Amino acid sequence: MANDLIVRPQVPAPRPKTTVPGLIFGDRPRVIVKRSVLYLIAALVLYFGVIGNLMHRIDANLDFTPPNPIEGGSHAVNMAEALILRETVDNRWTANDPMFFPNAFHDNMDNYQRGMMRAISRFTMELENQIGRLRGSGAIDRDLERAVGLLQFPTDLWLFDFDQSFLPIQPADVQYEAGARALRAFNTRVSLGLAVFETRPDALAMTVERMAGELGSRAAIVDEHVSRDGFIIDFVSDDIFYFNKGMAYASYLLLRELGRDFQEVIRGQGLSRVWQQALDSLRLASQQQPLIVLNGSGANSFFANHLHLQGFYLKRAILQLDEIARVIRAN
């Protein structure tokens, strides 16, 4: 019996203890490094790609109307106030977001909002200089003066401006909201007959001339960039395109409402048709939605040049606005 095989029960080897970090990152140094890099890449894609894309919104709704207008006030001033609040409160101002925000790599909305604010601030200056005072010789309205100053604030300033101070400052969107409140205060006094809103033909002529001049400066930037015959895709074309898109969109809505304020002047001067044509040109310039802004080289290129097309509509609007001013001055 000594040679009989003695079978002993097999005792399973103890399983190594596994921790939660071990399950996630692994146990070996090489695996830990590899998984950490992959997780970091996935987190960056989620943060800057997915979340940033969800925060990115270009609102070019042509049917937009002020939600809380001042009855009896100026339609154009109501629109200026509503656009400012829509972009700073409802849609959130992104042009001054720091680089660590999720939308750091989505700058189309930033440029679009900058273009809108440029058009609104220039329009507010014309209110201060022309429409909001008696023939340009009266006193400047205190609310318009305040609004003009606030809306000139740099678009990209956040909580800190280390070029000026190490202390916190009021960011751009807060300044613009204050500007909107100043416009509302002015419009409230207009509705009560306590502030000037001159619907004179010469005031309209000067206002549309200045707006045409501002659009002309943007068309010149388009011409300069297109003439360089650069690469079909670059990091400048889309910035110019979306800035111009925002300016054309805000100009369209402001002029649409200004046409209601000056309805009698426009109709009396026989300008209803050319006024609508100018609005149509701005509408077309503001509604282009290319997936990628292409910078094709000239008319013979296989690829489109979206800046060139946008510049065409801007120049057409400029000519039509200039024609409006000429007709008014001739009469």
C-alpha positions as CSV (number, residue, x, y, z in Angstrom):
1,M,0.0,0.0,0.0
2,A,3.0,2.2,0.3
3,N,3.1,2.7,-3.4
4,D,-0.5,3.7,-3.6
5,L,-1.0,7.2,-4.9
6,I,-2.3,9.6,-2.3
7,V,-4.6,12.1,-3.9
8,R,-4.8,15.3,-1.9
9,P,-7.4,17.9,-2.4
10,Q,-6.3,20.9,-4.5
11,V,-6.4,24.1,-2.6
12,P,-7.0,27.1,-5.0
13,A,-4.2,29.7,-4.9
14,P,-5.3,32.9,-3.2
15,R,-6.5,35.6,-5.7
16,P,-4.6,38.9,-5.5
17,K,-6.5,41.7,-4.0
18,T,-7.7,44.2,-6.7
19,T,-8.4,47.8,-5.8
20,V,-10.6,50.2,-7.7
21,P,-7.6,52.3,-9.0
22,G,-6.1,49.0,-10.1
23,L,-9.1,48.1,-12.1
24,I,-9.2,51.5,-13.7
25,F,-5.5,52.2,-14.3
26,G,-4.0,48.7,-14.1
27,D,-1.2,47.4,-11.8
28,R,1.9,47.5,-14.0
29,P,3.6,50.8,-14.7
30,R,3.4,50.5,-18.4
31,V,-0.3,49.8,-18.3
32,I,-0.9,52.7,-15.9
33,V,0.9,55.2,-18.2
34,K,-0.9,53.9,-21.3
35,R,-4.4,54.0,-19.7
36,S,-3.7,57.4,-18.1
37,V,-2.9,58.9,-21.4
38,L,-6.0,57.4,-23.0
39,Y,-8.2,58.7,-20.2
40,L,-6.7,62.1,-20.5
41,I,-7.3,62.3,-24.2
42,A,-10.9,61.1,-23.8
43,A,-11.5,63.7,-21.1
44,L,-10.1,66.5,-23.3
45,V,-12.3,65.4,-26.2
46,L,-15.3,65.3,-24.0
47,Y,-14.6,68.7,-22.4
48,F,-13.4,70.7,-25.4
49,G,-15.1,68.8,-28.1
50,V,-18.5,67.7,-26.8
51,I,-19.3,70.2,-24.1
52,G,-17.6,73.0,-26.0
53,N,-19.7,72.2,-29.1
54,L,-22.9,72.2,-27.0
55,M,-22.0,75.7,-25.7
56,H,-21.4,77.0,-29.2
57,R,-24.5,78.7,-30.6
58,I,-24.8,81.2,-33.5
59,D,-28.3,82.7,-33.3
60,A,-29.2,84.3,-36.6
61,N,-33.0,84.1,-36.2
62,L,-34.5,86.6,-38.7
63,D,-37.8,86.6,-36.9
64,F,-36.4,87.8,-33.6
65,T,-38.4,90.5,-31.9
66,P,-37.8,92.2,-28.5
67,P,-39.5,90.2,-25.8
68,N,-40.1,93.3,-23.5
69,P,-40.4,96.3,-25.7
70,I,-41.1,99.8,-24.4
71,E,-44.5,100.7,-25.9
72,G,-44.4,104.1,-27.5
73,G,-40.6,104.1,-27.7
74,S,-38.3,103.6,-30.6
75,H,-38.5,100.2,-32.3
76,A,-34.8,100.3,-33.2
77,V,-33.7,101.1,-29.6
78,N,-35.9,98.2,-28.3
79,M,-34.1,95.9,-30.8
80,A,-30.7,97.1,-29.7
81,E,-31.4,96.5,-26.1
82,A,-33.0,93.1,-26.8
83,L,-30.0,91.9,-28.9
84,I,-27.5,92.9,-26.2
85,L,-29.4,91.0,-23.5
86,R,-30.0,88.0,-25.7
87,E,-26.3,87.6,-26.4
88,T,-25.0,88.4,-22.9
89,V,-27.7,86.7,-20.8
90,D,-29.8,84.2,-22.8
91,N,-27.0,82.9,-25.1
92,R,-24.2,83.8,-22.8
93,W,-21.3,86.0,-23.9
94,T,-18.4,83.8,-25.0
95,A,-16.0,86.4,-26.6
96,N,-14.2,86.9,-23.3
97,D,-14.0,83.3,-22.1
98,P,-10.5,82.3,-21.0
99,M,-8.6,79.5,-22.6
100,F,-9.5,76.9,-20.0
101,F,-13.3,77.1,-20.8
102,P,-14.8,74.2,-22.9
103,N,-15.4,76.5,-25.9
104,A,-11.8,77.6,-26.1
105,F,-11.4,76.0,-29.6
106,H,-14.8,77.2,-30.9
107,D,-14.2,80.8,-31.9
108,N,-17.0,81.2,-34.5
109,M,-19.5,82.2,-31.9
110,D,-17.0,84.6,-30.3
111,N,-16.4,86.4,-33.6
112,Y,-20.1,86.4,-34.4
113,Q,-20.9,88.1,-31.1
114,R,-18.1,90.6,-31.6
115,G,-19.6,91.6,-35.0
116,M,-23.0,92.0,-33.5
117,M,-21.7,94.2,-30.8
118,R,-19.8,96.3,-33.2
119,A,-22.9,97.0,-35.2
120,I,-25.0,97.8,-32.1
121,S,-22.3,100.1,-30.6
122,R,-22.0,102.1,-33.9
123,F,-25.7,102.4,-34.1
124,T,-25.8,103.7,-30.6
125,M,-23.2,106.3,-31.5
126,E,-25.5,107.6,-34.2
127,L,-28.4,107.7,-31.7
128,E,-26.2,109.9,-29.5
129,N,-24.9,112.2,-32.3
130,Q,-27.9,112.4,-34.6
131,I,-31.3,111.0,-33.7
132,G,-31.2,111.5,-30.0
133,R,-30.5,115.3,-30.1
134,L,-32.0,118.3,-31.9
135,R,-30.3,118.7,-35.3
136,G,-27.0,117.8,-33.8
137,S,-26.8,121.0,-31.8
138,G,-28.8,120.0,-28.8
139,A,-27.4,118.6,-25.6
140,I,-26.2,115.0,-25.7
141,D,-28.7,112.7,-23.9
142,R,-27.1,111.4,-20.6
143,D,-28.4,107.8,-21.0
144,L,-27.2,107.6,-24.6
145,E,-23.8,109.0,-23.6
146,R,-23.6,106.3,-20.9
147,A,-24.7,103.6,-23.3
148,V,-22.1,104.6,-25.9
149,G,-19.3,104.5,-23.3
150,L,-20.3,101.1,-22.0
151,L,-20.8,99.5,-25.4
152,Q,-17.3,100.5,-26.4
153,F,-15.8,98.3,-23.7
154,P,-13.3,95.7,-25.2
155,T,-15.2,92.5,-26.0
156,D,-12.5,90.1,-24.7
157,L,-12.0,91.3,-21.2
158,W,-12.9,88.8,-18.5
159,L,-12.5,89.2,-14.7
160,F,-8.9,90.2,-15.0
161,D,-6.9,92.6,-17.2
162,F,-3.3,92.2,-16.1
163,D,-2.2,94.9,-18.5
164,Q,-4.0,97.4,-16.3
165,S,-4.2,95.9,-12.8
166,F,-4.0,92.7,-10.8
167,L,-7.4,93.4,-9.2
168,P,-10.6,92.0,-10.6
169,I,-12.6,94.1,-13.0
170,Q,-16.1,94.1,-14.4
171,P,-16.1,91.8,-17.4
172,A,-17.3,92.8,-20.9
173,D,-20.8,91.2,-20.6
174,V,-21.6,93.1,-17.4
175,Q,-20.6,96.4,-19.1
176,Y,-22.9,95.5,-22.0
177,E,-25.8,94.7,-19.8
178,A,-25.4,98.1,-18.1
179,G,-25.4,99.6,-21.6
180,A,-28.7,97.8,-22.4
181,R,-30.2,99.3,-19.2
182,A,-29.1,102.8,-20.3
183,L,-30.8,102.3,-23.7
184,R,-33.9,101.1,-21.9
185,A,-33.9,104.2,-19.7
186,F,-33.5,106.4,-22.7
187,N,-36.4,104.7,-24.6
188,T,-38.6,104.9,-21.5
189,R,-38.1,108.7,-21.5
190,V,-38.8,108.7,-25.3
191,S,-42.1,107.0,-24.7
192,L,-43.0,109.6,-22.1
193,G,-42.0,112.5,-24.3
194,L,-39.1,113.4,-22.0
195,A,-36.2,112.6,-24.4
196,V,-35.5,113.5,-28.1
197,F,-35.9,110.9,-30.9
198,E,-35.7,113.0,-34.1
199,T,-37.3,111.3,-37.1
200,R,-35.8,113.9,-39.5
201,P,-34.8,112.9,-43.0
202,D,-31.3,114.3,-42.5
203,A,-30.9,112.3,-39.3
204,L,-31.8,109.1,-41.2
205,A,-29.5,109.9,-44.1
206,M,-26.5,110.5,-41.7
207,T,-27.3,107.3,-39.8
208,V,-27.5,105.0,-42.8
209,E,-24.3,106.6,-44.3
210,R,-22.4,105.8,-41.1
211,M,-23.7,102.3,-41.0
212,A,-22.8,101.9,-44.7
213,G,-19.3,103.2,-43.9
214,E,-18.9,100.6,-41.1
215,L,-20.0,97.8,-43.5
216,G,-17.6,99.2,-46.0
217,S,-14.7,98.8,-43.7
218,R,-15.6,95.1,-43.3
219,A,-15.9,94.6,-47.1
220,A,-12.4,96.1,-47.4
221,I,-11.1,93.5,-45.0
222,V,-12.7,90.8,-47.1
223,D,-11.1,92.2,-50.3
224,E,-7.7,92.4,-48.7
225,H,-7.8,88.8,-47.4
226,V,-9.2,87.4,-50.6
227,S,-6.6,89.2,-52.7
228,R,-3.8,87.4,-50.9
229,D,-4.8,84.1,-52.6
230,G,-4.0,82.1,-49.5
231,F,-4.6,78.4,-48.8
232,I,-8.1,77.2,-49.2
233,I,-8.6,76.7,-45.4
234,D,-6.9,79.0,-42.9
235,F,-7.4,80.3,-39.4
236,V,-8.4,83.8,-40.5
237,S,-11.1,83.4,-43.1
238,D,-13.6,82.0,-40.6
239,D,-12.9,84.7,-38.1
240,I,-13.6,87.4,-40.7
241,F,-16.6,85.5,-42.0
242,Y,-18.4,85.2,-38.7
243,F,-17.5,88.7,-37.5
244,N,-19.1,90.0,-40.8
245,K,-22.1,87.6,-40.3
246,G,-22.8,89.0,-36.9
247,M,-22.5,92.6,-38.1
248,A,-24.8,92.0,-41.1
249,Y,-27.3,90.2,-38.9
250,A,-27.5,92.9,-36.2
251,S,-27.5,95.6,-38.9
252,Y,-30.4,93.9,-40.6
253,L,-32.5,93.8,-37.5
254,L,-31.6,97.4,-36.5
255,L,-32.4,98.8,-39.9
256,R,-35.6,96.8,-40.1
257,E,-36.8,98.4,-36.9
258,L,-35.4,101.8,-37.8
259,G,-37.6,101.6,-40.9
260,R,-40.6,101.4,-38.7
261,D,-39.4,104.5,-36.7
262,F,-38.8,106.4,-40.0
263,Q,-41.7,104.8,-41.9
264,E,-43.2,108.2,-42.9
265,V,-39.8,109.5,-44.1
266,I,-39.1,106.4,-46.2
267,R,-42.5,106.3,-47.7
268,G,-42.6,110.0,-48.3
269,Q,-39.2,110.0,-50.1
270,G,-40.2,107.0,-52.3
271,L,-37.6,104.8,-50.7
272,S,-39.6,101.8,-49.7
273,R,-38.3,99.6,-52.5
274,V,-34.6,100.4,-52.1
275,W,-34.9,100.1,-48.3
276,Q,-36.3,96.6,-48.7
277,Q,-33.5,95.8,-51.1
278,A,-30.9,96.9,-48.6
279,L,-32.5,94.7,-46.0
280,D,-32.5,91.7,-48.4
281,S,-28.8,92.2,-49.1
282,L,-28.0,92.2,-45.3
283,R,-30.3,89.2,-44.8
284,L,-28.5,87.2,-47.4
285,A,-25.1,88.2,-46.0
286,S,-26.2,87.0,-42.5
287,Q,-27.7,83.7,-43.5
288,Q,-24.8,81.8,-45.1
289,Q,-24.1,78.7,-43.1
290,P,-21.1,76.9,-44.6
291,L,-19.9,73.8,-42.8
292,I,-16.3,75.0,-43.3
293,V,-15.4,78.5,-44.5
294,L,-13.5,78.0,-47.7
295,N,-11.1,80.4,-49.2
296,G,-11.0,79.2,-52.8
297,S,-8.6,81.1,-55.2
298,G,-10.7,83.1,-57.6
299,A,-13.6,82.4,-59.9
300,N,-11.8,79.5,-61.6
301,S,-11.3,77.5,-58.4
302,F,-13.0,74.2,-57.9
303,F,-13.7,75.2,-54.3
304,A,-16.0,78.0,-53.1
305,N,-14.8,81.3,-51.6
306,H,-17.4,82.1,-48.9
307,L,-15.8,85.4,-48.0
308,H,-16.1,86.5,-51.6
309,L,-19.8,85.8,-51.7
310,Q,-20.4,87.4,-48.4
311,G,-18.5,90.5,-49.5
312,F,-20.7,90.7,-52.6
313,Y,-23.8,91.0,-50.5
314,L,-22.2,93.5,-48.1
315,K,-21.1,95.8,-51.0
316,R,-24.6,95.6,-52.5
317,A,-26.1,96.7,-49.2
318,I,-23.6,99.5,-49.0
319,L,-24.6,100.8,-52.4
320,Q,-28.2,100.6,-51.5
321,L,-27.8,102.4,-48.2
322,D,-25.7,105.1,-50.0
323,E,-28.5,105.5,-52.6
324,I,-31.0,106.0,-49.7
325,A,-28.8,108.8,-48.3
326,R,-28.3,110.5,-51.7
327,V,-32.1,110.5,-52.4
328,I,-32.8,112.0,-49.0
329,R,-30.2,114.7,-49.4
330,A,-31.3,115.5,-52.9
331,N,-34.8,116.2,-51.6
